[in-house]
Amino acid sequence: MSNLDWEALARVPTLVVLMGLSALPEITARLLEHGADPDSPAAVIASGTLPAQRTVVATLATLATRVAEEGLEPPATLVIGEVVQVREHLSAEVVGLTHPARRLVSQL
Protein backbone atom coordinates (compact mmCIF):
# COMPACT_ATOMS: atom_id res chain seq x y z
CA MET A 1 0.00 0.00 0.00
CA SER A 2 3.02 2.28 0.15
CA ASN A 3 2.68 3.11 -3.56
CA LEU A 4 -0.72 4.80 -3.05
CA ASP A 5 -1.07 8.59 -3.02
CA TRP A 6 -2.32 8.82 0.57
CA GLU A 7 -2.29 12.61 0.53
CA ALA A 8 -4.73 12.65 -2.40
CA LEU A 9 -6.86 9.87 -0.89
CA ALA A 10 -7.10 11.80 2.39
CA ARG A 11 -8.69 14.73 0.52
CA VAL A 12 -11.41 12.98 -1.50
CA PRO A 13 -14.94 13.63 -0.21
CA THR A 14 -15.97 9.97 -0.46
CA LEU A 15 -13.62 7.01 -0.34
CA VAL A 16 -14.75 3.42 -0.85
CA VAL A 17 -12.37 0.51 -0.29
CA LEU A 18 -13.38 -2.99 -1.31
CA MET A 19 -11.94 -5.98 0.53
CA GLY A 20 -9.76 -3.82 2.79
CA LEU A 21 -10.82 -5.14 6.18
CA SER A 22 -7.52 -6.84 7.02
CA ALA A 23 -5.70 -3.57 6.29
CA LEU A 24 -8.21 -1.32 8.06
CA PRO A 25 -5.86 -0.16 10.85
CA GLU A 26 -3.19 0.76 8.29
CA ILE A 27 -5.68 2.44 5.95
CA THR A 28 -7.16 4.63 8.68
CA ALA A 29 -3.73 5.45 10.14
CA ARG A 30 -2.31 6.49 6.77
CA LEU A 31 -5.34 8.62 5.94
CA LEU A 32 -5.09 10.38 9.30
CA GLU A 33 -1.31 10.86 8.89
CA HIS A 34 -1.95 12.56 5.56
CA GLY A 35 -4.54 15.02 6.78
CA ALA A 36 -7.92 13.28 6.70
CA ASP A 37 -10.41 14.65 9.23
CA PRO A 38 -10.47 12.27 12.22
CA ASP A 39 -14.15 13.12 12.74
CA SER A 40 -15.17 12.06 9.21
CA PRO A 41 -18.07 9.61 9.26
CA ALA A 42 -16.89 6.12 8.36
CA ALA A 43 -18.45 2.69 8.07
CA VAL A 44 -17.58 -0.90 7.42
CA ILE A 45 -20.26 -3.11 5.88
CA ALA A 46 -19.53 -6.83 6.20
CA SER A 47 -21.43 -9.36 4.07
CA GLY A 48 -23.30 -6.50 2.41
CA THR A 49 -26.73 -7.30 0.91
CA LEU A 50 -26.84 -10.68 2.64
CA PRO A 51 -29.06 -11.60 5.58
CA ALA A 52 -25.90 -11.76 7.72
CA GLN A 53 -24.99 -8.14 6.87
CA ARG A 54 -23.38 -6.24 9.74
CA THR A 55 -22.46 -2.58 9.76
CA VAL A 56 -20.27 -0.56 12.08
CA VAL A 57 -20.49 3.23 11.87
CA ALA A 58 -17.94 5.41 13.65
CA THR A 59 -15.51 8.21 12.93
CA LEU A 60 -12.40 7.66 10.87
CA ALA A 61 -10.33 7.91 14.05
CA THR A 62 -12.32 5.25 15.92
CA LEU A 63 -13.39 2.91 13.12
CA ALA A 64 -10.60 0.32 13.34
CA THR A 65 -11.11 -0.09 17.08
CA ARG A 66 -14.90 -0.34 16.77
CA VAL A 67 -14.67 -2.92 13.98
CA ALA A 68 -12.26 -5.02 16.05
CA GLU A 69 -14.60 -4.80 19.05
CA GLU A 70 -17.54 -5.96 16.93
CA GLY A 71 -15.55 -8.79 15.33
CA LEU A 72 -16.51 -8.04 11.73
CA GLU A 73 -15.10 -10.45 9.17
CA PRO A 74 -14.57 -10.29 5.39
CA PRO A 75 -15.95 -9.74 2.89
CA ALA A 76 -16.38 -6.11 3.76
CA THR A 77 -16.55 -2.65 2.24
CA LEU A 78 -15.12 0.47 3.85
CA VAL A 79 -16.86 3.81 3.21
CA ILE A 80 -15.46 7.12 4.43
CA GLY A 81 -17.14 10.50 4.05
CA GLU A 82 -20.36 12.40 4.69
CA VAL A 83 -22.22 9.90 2.49
CA VAL A 84 -22.14 7.51 5.46
CA GLN A 85 -24.78 9.68 7.12
CA VAL A 86 -27.24 8.86 4.30
CA ARG A 87 -27.23 5.25 5.50
CA GLU A 88 -30.14 5.77 7.88
CA HIS A 89 -32.38 6.73 4.97
CA LEU A 90 -31.28 4.11 2.45
CA SER A 91 -30.21 1.03 4.37
CA ALA A 92 -31.73 -2.39 3.91
CA GLU A 93 -32.61 -2.29 7.59
CA VAL A 94 -35.11 0.53 6.93
CA VAL A 95 -36.96 -1.54 4.33
CA GLY A 96 -36.16 -4.77 6.11
CA LEU A 97 -34.55 -7.87 4.69
CA THR A 98 -37.91 -9.66 4.81
CA HIS A 99 -39.77 -6.97 2.85
CA PRO A 100 -41.99 -8.63 0.16
CA ALA A 101 -40.04 -6.95 -2.64
CA ARG A 102 -36.80 -8.35 -1.26
CA ARG A 103 -38.26 -11.87 -1.07
CA LEU A 104 -39.52 -11.59 -4.65
CA VAL A 105 -36.12 -10.53 -5.96
CA SER A 106 -34.35 -13.30 -4.07
CA GLN A 107 -36.71 -15.87 -5.60
CA LEU A 108 -35.93 -14.84 -9.18
N, CA, C and O atoms as CSV, one atom per row, in Angstrom:
chain,resi,resn,atom,element,x,y,z
A,1,MET,N,N,0.807,-1.190,0.000
A,1,MET,CA,C,0.000,0.000,0.000
A,1,MET,C,C,0.854,1.259,0.000
A,1,MET,O,O,0.320,2.366,-0.076
A,2,SER,N,N,2.147,1.110,0.083
A,2,SER,CA,C,3.019,2.277,0.147
A,2,SER,C,C,3.053,3.056,-1.162
A,2,SER,O,O,3.452,4.221,-1.173
A,3,ASN,N,N,2.640,2.431,-2.268
A,3,ASN,CA,C,2.677,3.112,-3.555
A,3,ASN,C,C,1.431,3.959,-3.817
A,3,ASN,O,O,1.327,4.577,-4.877
A,4,LEU,N,N,0.487,4.002,-2.880
A,4,LEU,CA,C,-0.718,4.803,-3.049
A,4,LEU,C,C,-0.451,6.257,-2.682
A,4,LEU,O,O,0.396,6.548,-1.837
A,5,ASP,N,N,-1.176,7.164,-3.319
A,5,ASP,CA,C,-1.067,8.592,-3.022
A,5,ASP,C,C,-1.991,8.910,-1.846
A,5,ASP,O,O,-3.119,9.365,-2.037
A,6,TRP,N,N,-1.503,8.667,-0.637
A,6,TRP,CA,C,-2.324,8.820,0.567
A,6,TRP,C,C,-2.761,10.259,0.780
A,6,TRP,O,O,-3.848,10.509,1.301
A,7,GLU,N,N,-1.925,11.203,0.382
A,7,GLU,CA,C,-2.295,12.613,0.533
A,7,GLU,C,C,-3.528,12.934,-0.311
A,7,GLU,O,O,-4.433,13.629,0.150
A,8,ALA,N,N,-3.563,12.434,-1.530
A,8,ALA,CA,C,-4.730,12.648,-2.396
A,8,ALA,C,C,-5.946,11.889,-1.865
A,8,ALA,O,O,-7.054,12.425,-1.859
A,9,LEU,N,N,-5.749,10.665,-1.425
A,9,LEU,CA,C,-6.865,9.873,-0.892
A,9,LEU,C,C,-7.458,10.512,0.362
A,9,LEU,O,O,-8.663,10.413,0.595
A,10,ALA,N,N,-6.628,11.161,1.166
A,10,ALA,CA,C,-7.103,11.802,2.394
A,10,ALA,C,C,-7.985,13.012,2.100
A,10,ALA,O,O,-8.716,13.469,2.978
A,11,ARG,N,N,-7.924,13.537,0.875
A,11,ARG,CA,C,-8.694,14.734,0.518
A,11,ARG,C,C,-9.989,14.444,-0.224
A,11,ARG,O,O,-10.822,15.343,-0.347
A,12,VAL,N,N,-10.196,13.238,-0.720
A,12,VAL,CA,C,-11.409,12.978,-1.498
A,12,VAL,C,C,-12.626,13.012,-0.576
A,12,VAL,O,O,-12.544,12.580,0.574
A,13,PRO,N,N,-13.762,13.525,-1.076
A,13,PRO,CA,C,-14.943,13.629,-0.213
A,13,PRO,C,C,-15.563,12.284,0.159
A,13,PRO,O,O,-16.136,12.136,1.238
A,14,THR,N,N,-15.447,11.312,-0.734
A,14,THR,CA,C,-15.973,9.970,-0.462
A,14,THR,C,C,-14.941,8.950,-0.914
A,14,THR,O,O,-14.481,8.978,-2.055
A,15,LEU,N,N,-14.585,8.061,-0.018
A,15,LEU,CA,C,-13.620,7.013,-0.338
A,15,LEU,C,C,-14.255,5.669,-0.033
A,15,LEU,O,O,-14.770,5.447,1.063
A,16,VAL,N,N,-14.213,4.772,-1.016
A,16,VAL,CA,C,-14.748,3.422,-0.848
A,16,VAL,C,C,-13.615,2.436,-1.106
A,16,VAL,O,O,-12.937,2.506,-2.131
A,17,VAL,N,N,-13.421,1.522,-0.169
A,17,VAL,CA,C,-12.370,0.511,-0.289
A,17,VAL,C,C,-13.029,-0.855,-0.222
A,17,VAL,O,O,-13.692,-1.191,0.758
A,18,LEU,N,N,-12.840,-1.633,-1.268
A,18,LEU,CA,C,-13.381,-2.990,-1.310
A,18,LEU,C,C,-12.342,-3.966,-0.773
A,18,LEU,O,O,-11.156,-3.863,-1.088
A,19,MET,N,N,-12.792,-4.900,0.027
A,19,MET,CA,C,-11.941,-5.981,0.534
A,19,MET,C,C,-10.718,-5.464,1.293
A,19,MET,O,O,-9.632,-6.033,1.177
A,20,GLY,N,N,-10.885,-4.392,2.068
A,20,GLY,CA,C,-9.763,-3.821,2.793
A,20,GLY,C,C,-9.799,-4.046,4.290
A,20,GLY,O,O,-9.076,-3.386,5.036
A,21,LEU,N,N,-10.633,-4.972,4.737
A,21,LEU,CA,C,-10.821,-5.138,6.177
A,21,LEU,C,C,-9.533,-5.521,6.907
A,21,LEU,O,O,-9.261,-5.003,7.990
A,22,SER,N,N,-8.751,-6.409,6.334
A,22,SER,CA,C,-7.523,-6.838,7.021
A,22,SER,C,C,-6.507,-5.700,7.133
A,22,SER,O,O,-5.637,-5.725,8.004
A,23,ALA,N,N,-6.617,-4.711,6.259
A,23,ALA,CA,C,-5.696,-3.573,6.290
A,23,ALA,C,C,-6.333,-2.333,6.914
A,23,ALA,O,O,-5.763,-1.244,6.834
A,24,LEU,N,N,-7.494,-2.478,7.529
A,24,LEU,CA,C,-8.213,-1.320,8.059
A,24,LEU,C,C,-7.374,-0.457,9.003
A,24,LEU,O,O,-7.371,0.764,8.843
A,25,PRO,N,N,-6.668,-1.024,9.969
A,25,PRO,CA,C,-5.859,-0.159,10.845
A,25,PRO,C,C,-4.818,0.656,10.072
A,25,PRO,O,O,-4.599,1.829,10.374
A,26,GLU,N,N,-4.181,0.038,9.081
A,26,GLU,CA,C,-3.185,0.758,8.288
A,26,GLU,C,C,-3.851,1.815,7.419
A,26,GLU,O,O,-3.341,2.930,7.301
A,27,ILE,N,N,-4.978,1.482,6.813
A,27,ILE,CA,C,-5.683,2.441,5.955
A,27,ILE,C,C,-6.079,3.676,6.752
A,27,ILE,O,O,-5.805,4.801,6.334
A,28,THR,N,N,-6.715,3.475,7.887
A,28,THR,CA,C,-7.160,4.627,8.675
A,28,THR,C,C,-5.961,5.426,9.196
A,28,THR,O,O,-5.996,6.656,9.198
A,29,ALA,N,N,-4.914,4.748,9.632
A,29,ALA,CA,C,-3.727,5.452,10.136
A,29,ALA,C,C,-3.086,6.304,9.049
A,29,ALA,O,O,-2.725,7.456,9.290
A,30,ARG,N,N,-2.946,5.742,7.864
A,30,ARG,CA,C,-2.307,6.495,6.774
A,30,ARG,C,C,-3.157,7.692,6.345
A,30,ARG,O,O,-2.628,8.769,6.072
A,31,LEU,N,N,-4.473,7.497,6.288
A,31,LEU,CA,C,-5.344,8.622,5.936
A,31,LEU,C,C,-5.222,9.740,6.967
A,31,LEU,O,O,-5.131,10.914,6.610
A,32,LEU,N,N,-5.220,9.374,8.236
A,32,LEU,CA,C,-5.089,10.376,9.299
A,32,LEU,C,C,-3.723,11.064,9.253
A,32,LEU,O,O,-3.633,12.276,9.448
A,33,GLU,N,N,-2.663,10.297,8.996
A,33,GLU,CA,C,-1.311,10.862,8.895
A,33,GLU,C,C,-1.205,11.877,7.768
A,33,GLU,O,O,-0.402,12.809,7.830
A,34,HIS,N,N,-2.026,11.688,6.734
A,34,HIS,CA,C,-1.953,12.556,5.561
A,34,HIS,C,C,-3.055,13.613,5.534
A,34,HIS,O,O,-3.351,14.179,4.481
A,35,GLY,N,N,-3.657,13.877,6.681
A,35,GLY,CA,C,-4.545,15.022,6.783
A,35,GLY,C,C,-6.034,14.781,6.728
A,35,GLY,O,O,-6.800,15.744,6.723
A,36,ALA,N,N,-6.478,13.544,6.687
A,36,ALA,CA,C,-7.923,13.282,6.698
A,36,ALA,C,C,-8.502,13.724,8.039
A,36,ALA,O,O,-7.836,13.639,9.071
A,37,ASP,N,N,-9.734,14.193,8.015
A,37,ASP,CA,C,-10.413,14.649,9.229
A,37,ASP,C,C,-10.719,13.449,10.122
A,37,ASP,O,O,-11.429,12.541,9.691
A,38,PRO,N,N,-10.212,13.419,11.336
A,38,PRO,CA,C,-10.469,12.275,12.220
A,38,PRO,C,C,-11.944,12.106,12.562
A,38,PRO,O,O,-12.376,11.015,12.936
A,39,ASP,N,N,-12.721,13.186,12.435
A,39,ASP,CA,C,-14.151,13.122,12.743
A,39,ASP,C,C,-15.018,12.767,11.537
A,39,ASP,O,O,-16.245,12.772,11.638
A,40,SER,N,N,-14.397,12.460,10.399
A,40,SER,CA,C,-15.168,12.063,9.214
A,40,SER,C,C,-16.000,10.832,9.523
A,40,SER,O,O,-15.503,9.890,10.141
A,41,PRO,N,N,-17.271,10.822,9.101
A,41,PRO,CA,C,-18.073,9.610,9.265
A,41,PRO,C,C,-17.443,8.471,8.466
A,41,PRO,O,O,-16.943,8.680,7.360
A,42,ALA,N,N,-17.469,7.286,9.025
A,42,ALA,CA,C,-16.887,6.124,8.356
A,42,ALA,C,C,-17.688,4.885,8.730
A,42,ALA,O,O,-18.276,4.808,9.809
A,43,ALA,N,N,-17.699,3.918,7.819
A,43,ALA,CA,C,-18.453,2.694,8.074
A,43,ALA,C,C,-17.760,1.511,7.425
A,43,ALA,O,O,-17.071,1.642,6.413
A,44,VAL,N,N,-17.961,0.364,8.028
A,44,VAL,CA,C,-17.577,-0.905,7.416
A,44,VAL,C,C,-18.836,-1.743,7.332
A,44,VAL,O,O,-19.543,-1.932,8.322
A,45,ILE,N,N,-19.107,-2.249,6.119
A,45,ILE,CA,C,-20.263,-3.111,5.883
A,45,ILE,C,C,-19.726,-4.495,5.556
A,45,ILE,O,O,-19.081,-4.683,4.525
A,46,ALA,N,N,-19.983,-5.453,6.415
A,46,ALA,CA,C,-19.533,-6.833,6.201
A,46,ALA,C,C,-20.691,-7.653,5.660
A,46,ALA,O,O,-21.825,-7.508,6.117
A,47,SER,N,N,-20.414,-8.506,4.697
A,47,SER,CA,C,-21.432,-9.362,4.069
A,47,SER,C,C,-22.604,-8.537,3.556
A,47,SER,O,O,-23.766,-8.907,3.728
A,48,GLY,N,N,-22.279,-7.412,2.921
A,48,GLY,CA,C,-23.302,-6.499,2.415
A,48,GLY,C,C,-24.303,-7.177,1.506
A,48,GLY,O,O,-23.937,-8.023,0.690
A,49,THR,N,N,-25.552,-6.814,1.644
A,49,THR,CA,C,-26.730,-7.298,0.906
A,49,THR,C,C,-27.171,-8.697,1.307
A,49,THR,O,O,-28.168,-9.194,0.785
A,50,LEU,N,N,-26.469,-9.333,2.203
A,50,LEU,CA,C,-26.840,-10.678,2.640
A,50,LEU,C,C,-27.589,-10.603,3.965
A,50,LEU,O,O,-27.457,-9.616,4.689
A,51,PRO,N,N,-28.365,-11.615,4.293
A,51,PRO,CA,C,-29.063,-11.601,5.585
A,51,PRO,C,C,-28.121,-11.440,6.778
A,51,PRO,O,O,-28.529,-10.934,7.823
A,52,ALA,N,N,-26.881,-11.861,6.631
A,52,ALA,CA,C,-25.901,-11.756,7.720
A,52,ALA,C,C,-25.180,-10.405,7.741
A,52,ALA,O,O,-24.209,-10.237,8.477
A,53,GLN,N,N,-25.648,-9.442,6.940
A,53,GLN,CA,C,-24.988,-8.138,6.872
A,53,GLN,C,C,-24.851,-7.519,8.255
A,53,GLN,O,O,-25.779,-7.526,9.063
A,54,ARG,N,N,-23.648,-6.979,8.496
A,54,ARG,CA,C,-23.380,-6.245,9.743
A,54,ARG,C,C,-22.671,-4.956,9.375
A,54,ARG,O,O,-21.812,-4.937,8.494
A,55,THR,N,N,-23.032,-3.890,10.048
A,55,THR,CA,C,-22.460,-2.582,9.759
A,55,THR,C,C,-21.979,-1.934,11.046
A,55,THR,O,O,-22.665,-1.961,12.067
A,56,VAL,N,N,-20.797,-1.356,10.978
A,56,VAL,CA,C,-20.271,-0.558,12.079
A,56,VAL,C,C,-20.064,0.851,11.547
A,56,VAL,O,O,-19.385,1.050,10.539
A,57,VAL,N,N,-20.648,1.821,12.226
A,57,VAL,CA,C,-20.489,3.226,11.867
A,57,VAL,C,C,-19.751,3.913,13.005
A,57,VAL,O,O,-20.082,3.725,14.176
A,58,ALA,N,N,-18.750,4.712,12.652
A,58,ALA,CA,C,-17.939,5.413,13.650
A,58,ALA,C,C,-17.315,6.627,12.967
A,58,ALA,O,O,-17.749,7.033,11.890
A,59,THR,N,N,-16.312,7.191,13.589
A,59,THR,CA,C,-15.508,8.213,12.931
A,59,THR,C,C,-14.282,7.529,12.339
A,59,THR,O,O,-13.961,6.392,12.685
A,60,LEU,N,N,-13.613,8.230,11.454
A,60,LEU,CA,C,-12.401,7.661,10.870
A,60,LEU,C,C,-11.394,7.303,11.963
A,60,LEU,O,O,-10.714,6.280,11.878
A,61,ALA,N,N,-11.303,8.140,12.977
A,61,ALA,CA,C,-10.331,7.908,14.049
A,61,ALA,C,C,-10.661,6.701,14.919
A,61,ALA,O,O,-9.759,6.094,15.495
A,62,THR,N,N,-11.930,6.346,15.021
A,62,THR,CA,C,-12.321,5.250,15.924
A,62,THR,C,C,-12.764,3.989,15.196
A,62,THR,O,O,-13.062,2.980,15.837
A,63,LEU,N,N,-12.811,4.029,13.877
A,63,LEU,CA,C,-13.387,2.913,13.120
A,63,LEU,C,C,-12.654,1.590,13.330
A,63,LEU,O,O,-13.296,0.572,13.591
A,64,ALA,N,N,-11.348,1.582,13.224
A,64,ALA,CA,C,-10.600,0.319,13.340
A,64,ALA,C,C,-10.841,-0.342,14.696
A,64,ALA,O,O,-11.005,-1.559,14.776
A,65,THR,N,N,-10.863,0.450,15.745
A,65,THR,CA,C,-11.113,-0.090,17.083
A,65,THR,C,C,-12.521,-0.645,17.198
A,65,THR,O,O,-12.720,-1.735,17.734
A,66,ARG,N,N,-13.501,0.100,16.696
A,66,ARG,CA,C,-14.897,-0.336,16.775
A,66,ARG,C,C,-15.124,-1.619,15.975
A,66,ARG,O,O,-15.843,-2.510,16.427
A,67,VAL,N,N,-14.522,-1.717,14.803
A,67,VAL,CA,C,-14.671,-2.919,13.977
A,67,VAL,C,C,-14.053,-4.117,14.683
A,67,VAL,O,O,-14.627,-5.206,14.671
A,68,ALA,N,N,-12.896,-3.932,15.295
A,68,ALA,CA,C,-12.260,-5.023,16.048
A,68,ALA,C,C,-13.139,-5.449,17.220
A,68,ALA,O,O,-13.285,-6.643,17.483
A,69,GLU,N,N,-13.723,-4.486,17.922
A,69,GLU,CA,C,-14.602,-4.801,19.051
A,69,GLU,C,C,-15.821,-5.611,18.613
A,69,GLU,O,O,-16.272,-6.509,19.324
A,70,GLU,N,N,-16.344,-5.283,17.441
A,70,GLU,CA,C,-17.542,-5.961,16.930
A,70,GLU,C,C,-17.219,-7.284,16.241
A,70,GLU,O,O,-18.121,-8.085,15.991
A,71,GLY,N,N,-15.954,-7.521,15.933
A,71,GLY,CA,C,-15.549,-8.786,15.333
A,71,GLY,C,C,-16.016,-8.981,13.900
A,71,GLY,O,O,-16.293,-10.109,13.491
A,72,LEU,N,N,-16.108,-7.903,13.130
A,72,LEU,CA,C,-16.513,-8.041,11.729
A,72,LEU,C,C,-15.485,-8.850,10.954
A,72,LEU,O,O,-14.287,-8.787,11.227
A,73,GLU,N,N,-15.973,-9.609,9.985
A,73,GLU,CA,C,-15.105,-10.448,9.165
A,73,GLU,C,C,-15.376,-10.174,7.694
A,73,GLU,O,O,-16.459,-9.712,7.334
A,74,PRO,N,N,-14.386,-10.459,6.836
A,74,PRO,CA,C,-14.573,-10.288,5.393
A,74,PRO,C,C,-15.659,-11.216,4.858
A,74,PRO,O,O,-15.961,-12.232,5.485
A,75,PRO,N,N,-16.236,-10.895,3.740
A,75,PRO,CA,C,-15.948,-9.742,2.887
A,75,PRO,C,C,-16.563,-8.476,3.465
A,75,PRO,O,O,-17.612,-8.508,4.108
A,76,ALA,N,N,-15.889,-7.369,3.221
A,76,ALA,CA,C,-16.380,-6.108,3.765
A,76,ALA,C,C,-15.985,-4.940,2.868
A,76,ALA,O,O,-15.006,-4.994,2.124
A,77,THR,N,N,-16.781,-3.891,2.969
A,77,THR,CA,C,-16.551,-2.655,2.237
A,77,THR,C,C,-16.381,-1.529,3.248
A,77,THR,O,O,-17.140,-1.422,4.211
A,78,LEU,N,N,-15.383,-0.698,3.018
A,78,LEU,CA,C,-15.118,0.465,3.854
A,78,LEU,C,C,-15.604,1.705,3.117
A,78,LEU,O,O,-15.287,1.891,1.943
A,79,VAL,N,N,-16.372,2.556,3.797
A,79,VAL,CA,C,-16.858,3.805,3.214
A,79,VAL,C,C,-16.491,4.931,4.172
A,79,VAL,O,O,-16.769,4.863,5.369
A,80,ILE,N,N,-15.861,5.972,3.623
A,80,ILE,CA,C,-15.465,7.121,4.430
A,80,ILE,C,C,-15.996,8.381,3.768
A,80,ILE,O,O,-15.820,8.580,2.566
A,81,GLY,N,N,-16.644,9.226,4.550
A,81,GLY,CA,C,-17.145,10.503,4.046
A,81,GLY,C,C,-18.555,10.778,4.531
A,81,GLY,O,O,-19.195,9.926,5.148
A,82,GLU,N,N,-19.028,11.978,4.242
A,82,GLU,CA,C,-20.356,12.400,4.687
A,82,GLU,C,C,-21.461,11.490,4.162
A,82,GLU,O,O,-22.534,11.413,4.761
A,83,VAL,N,N,-21.211,10.804,3.055
A,83,VAL,CA,C,-22.216,9.904,2.486
A,83,VAL,C,C,-22.641,8.833,3.490
A,83,VAL,O,O,-23.747,8.302,3.384
A,84,VAL,N,N,-21.808,8.513,4.438
A,84,VAL,CA,C,-22.143,7.508,5.455
A,84,VAL,C,C,-23.402,7.912,6.214
A,84,VAL,O,O,-24.168,7.050,6.647
A,85,GLN,N,N,-23.621,9.213,6.377
A,85,GLN,CA,C,-24.784,9.681,7.122
A,85,GLN,C,C,-26.096,9.435,6.380
A,85,GLN,O,O,-27.164,9.500,6.989
A,86,VAL,N,N,-26.037,9.156,5.087
A,86,VAL,CA,C,-27.235,8.858,4.299
A,86,VAL,C,C,-27.745,7.454,4.613
A,86,VAL,O,O,-28.892,7.124,4.309
A,87,ARG,N,N,-26.915,6.648,5.205
A,87,ARG,CA,C,-27.232,5.247,5.503
A,87,ARG,C,C,-28.581,5.064,6.182
A,87,ARG,O,O,-29.330,4.149,5.841
A,88,GLU,N,N,-28.892,5.919,7.130
A,88,GLU,CA,C,-30.137,5.774,7.876
A,88,GLU,C,C,-31.364,5.847,6.977
A,88,GLU,O,O,-32.404,5.268,7.291
A,89,HIS,N,N,-31.244,6.552,5.869
A,89,HIS,CA,C,-32.380,6.727,4.970
A,89,HIS,C,C,-32.451,5.659,3.886
A,89,HIS,O,O,-33.519,5.420,3.323
A,90,LEU,N,N,-31.333,5.022,3.591
A,90,LEU,CA,C,-31.277,4.109,2.452
A,90,LEU,C,C,-30.950,2.664,2.793
A,90,LEU,O,O,-30.933,1.817,1.900
A,91,SER,N,N,-30.694,2.364,4.032
A,91,SER,CA,C,-30.211,1.029,4.373
A,91,SER,C,C,-31.275,-0.046,4.203
A,91,SER,O,O,-32.475,0.230,4.244
A,92,ALA,N,N,-30.821,-1.247,4.015
A,92,ALA,CA,C,-31.728,-2.394,3.908
A,92,ALA,C,C,-32.501,-2.580,5.196
A,92,ALA,O,O,-33.602,-3.131,5.185
A,93,GLU,N,N,-31.941,-2.131,6.301
A,93,GLU,CA,C,-32.612,-2.287,7.586
A,93,GLU,C,C,-33.882,-1.442,7.655
A,93,GLU,O,O,-34.826,-1.809,8.355
A,94,VAL,N,N,-33.919,-0.314,6.938
A,94,VAL,CA,C,-35.113,0.527,6.929
A,94,VAL,C,C,-36.248,-0.206,6.238
A,94,VAL,O,O,-37.370,-0.248,6.743
A,95,VAL,N,N,-35.952,-0.784,5.081
A,95,VAL,CA,C,-36.956,-1.536,4.333
A,95,VAL,C,C,-37.159,-2.896,4.976
A,95,VAL,O,O,-38.274,-3.417,5.004
A,96,GLY,N,N,-36.100,-3.458,5.483
A,96,GLY,CA,C,-36.164,-4.774,6.109
A,96,GLY,C,C,-35.812,-5.870,5.125
A,96,GLY,O,O,-36.283,-5.878,3.988
A,97,LEU,N,N,-34.988,-6.783,5.570
A,97,LEU,CA,C,-34.554,-7.867,4.695
A,97,LEU,C,C,-35.682,-8.830,4.366
A,97,LEU,O,O,-35.551,-9.637,3.446
A,98,THR,N,N,-36.783,-8.762,5.097
A,98,THR,CA,C,-37.907,-9.657,4.815
A,98,THR,C,C,-39.030,-8.939,4.073
A,98,THR,O,O,-40.119,-9.491,3.914
A,99,HIS,N,N,-38.775,-7.719,3.619
A,99,HIS,CA,C,-39.771,-6.974,2.852
A,99,HIS,C,C,-40.205,-7.813,1.653
A,99,HIS,O,O,-39.367,-8.480,1.047
A,100,PRO,N,N,-41.511,-7.800,1.286
A,100,PRO,CA,C,-41.989,-8.630,0.165
A,100,PRO,C,C,-41.202,-8.416,-1.122
A,100,PRO,O,O,-40.954,-9.375,-1.853
A,101,ALA,N,N,-40.808,-7.192,-1.413
A,101,ALA,CA,C,-40.041,-6.950,-2.639
A,101,ALA,C,C,-38.698,-7.658,-2.573
A,101,ALA,O,O,-38.232,-8.188,-3.582
A,102,ARG,N,N,-38.084,-7.674,-1.432
A,102,ARG,CA,C,-36.797,-8.353,-1.258
A,102,ARG,C,C,-36.964,-9.858,-1.462
A,102,ARG,O,O,-36.135,-10.492,-2.115
A,103,ARG,N,N,-38.030,-10.429,-0.907
A,103,ARG,CA,C,-38.262,-11.865,-1.073
A,103,ARG,C,C,-38.498,-12.194,-2.536
A,103,ARG,O,O,-38.015,-13.215,-3.026
A,104,LEU,N,N,-39.232,-11.346,-3.240
A,104,LEU,CA,C,-39.516,-11.587,-4.649
A,104,LEU,C,C,-38.223,-11.600,-5.453
A,104,LEU,O,O,-38.001,-12.501,-6.262
A,105,VAL,N,N,-37.377,-10.610,-5.236
A,105,VAL,CA,C,-36.118,-10.528,-5.963
A,105,VAL,C,C,-35.250,-11.741,-5.662
A,105,VAL,O,O,-34.619,-12.285,-6.569
A,106,SER,N,N,-35.206,-12.171,-4.417
A,106,SER,CA,C,-34.353,-13.305,-4.069
A,106,SER,C,C,-34.874,-14.616,-4.644
A,106,SER,O,O,-34.126,-15.588,-4.742
A,107,GLN,N,N,-36.146,-14.654,-5.025
A,107,GLN,CA,C,-36.711,-15.872,-5.600
A,107,GLN,C,C,-36.495,-15.954,-7.104
A,107,GLN,O,O,-36.669,-17.018,-7.699
A,108,LEU,N,N,-36.119,-14.843,-7.719
A,108,LEU,CA,C,-35.932,-14.835,-9.177
A,108,LEU,C,C,-34.691,-15.565,-9.592
A,108,LEU,O,O,-34.393,-15.648,-10.784
